[in-house]
Amino acid sequence: MKKEYDLSRLQSRKNPYTSKLKKSVTMRLSEDIIGYFKEMATESGVPYQSLINLYLRDCVIHHRKVDISWNNSLTKKST
């Protein structure tokens, strides 16, 4: 290996993996959710943050939607 390299002749190029990079976000998750993924992480040997990312990616791939409709019986007042 050379002690010095001439890098002036190198041409720069765009990183081909830029679109695959992850973005750091802050999320507030329930303790039971974190515990669930941490338990799976221990069993699988994969970091729990990666498991959460994989699960969310699976939801995106399969176009899963969350049912956030409220139960009407909870919103009605009892008389």
PLY file of the C-alpha trace (Angstrom):
ply
format ascii 1.0
element vertex 79
property float x
property float y
property float z
element edge 78
property int vertex1
property int vertex2
end_header
0.00 0.00 0.00
1.31 3.44 -0.87
2.08 5.89 1.89
0.47 8.70 -0.09
-2.31 8.60 -2.63
-3.12 11.24 -5.23
-6.82 11.82 -4.71
-6.95 14.85 -7.01
-7.76 12.64 -10.01
-10.75 11.00 -8.38
-14.18 12.04 -9.60
-16.89 12.50 -7.03
-20.25 10.84 -7.51
-23.57 10.82 -5.72
-23.99 8.22 -2.99
-26.17 5.46 -4.54
-27.49 4.51 -1.10
-28.83 7.96 -0.18
-32.43 6.89 -0.74
-31.94 3.90 1.57
-30.61 5.91 4.52
-32.66 6.05 7.68
-33.82 9.21 9.38
-33.71 9.58 13.12
-37.06 10.46 14.72
-38.36 10.74 18.25
-41.52 8.78 19.03
-43.44 8.27 22.23
-44.29 4.57 22.48
-46.08 2.73 25.26
-43.92 0.67 27.57
-45.74 -2.54 26.65
-45.00 -1.92 22.95
-41.31 -1.39 23.63
-41.26 -4.45 25.89
-42.87 -6.57 23.17
-40.27 -5.60 20.57
-37.39 -5.87 23.05
-38.50 -9.43 23.89
-38.60 -10.30 20.19
-35.19 -8.65 19.80
-33.73 -10.89 22.50
-35.17 -13.99 20.83
-34.06 -13.05 17.33
-30.78 -11.26 18.02
-31.95 -8.22 16.02
-32.06 -4.76 17.66
-35.59 -3.80 18.68
-35.45 -0.55 16.69
-34.72 -2.61 13.57
-37.66 -4.90 14.33
-39.99 -1.92 14.66
-38.66 -0.59 11.34
-39.16 -3.98 9.68
-42.72 -4.19 10.99
-43.56 -0.70 9.76
-41.96 -1.47 6.37
-44.17 -4.57 6.12
-47.21 -2.38 6.81
-46.16 -0.02 4.01
-45.51 -2.84 1.54
-48.90 -4.44 2.22
-50.75 -1.09 2.44
-52.06 -1.88 5.92
-54.20 0.79 7.49
-55.01 1.24 11.17
-58.68 1.15 12.14
-59.01 4.26 14.27
-62.81 4.37 14.33
-64.18 4.85 17.80
-66.71 2.51 19.34
-70.03 4.39 19.40
-71.12 2.77 22.65
-68.25 4.52 24.42
-69.23 7.95 23.14
-72.95 7.74 23.99
-74.02 9.04 27.38
-76.03 6.64 29.47
-79.33 8.14 30.64
0 1
1 2
2 3
3 4
4 5
5 6
6 7
7 8
8 9
9 10
10 11
11 12
12 13
13 14
14 15
15 16
16 17
17 18
18 19
19 20
20 21
21 22
22 23
23 24
24 25
25 26
26 27
27 28
28 29
29 30
30 31
31 32
32 33
33 34
34 35
35 36
36 37
37 38
38 39
39 40
40 41
41 42
42 43
43 44
44 45
45 46
46 47
47 48
48 49
49 50
50 51
51 52
52 53
53 54
54 55
55 56
56 57
57 58
58 59
59 60
60 61
61 62
62 63
63 64
64 65
65 66
66 67
67 68
68 69
69 70
70 71
71 72
72 73
73 74
74 75
75 76
76 77
77 78
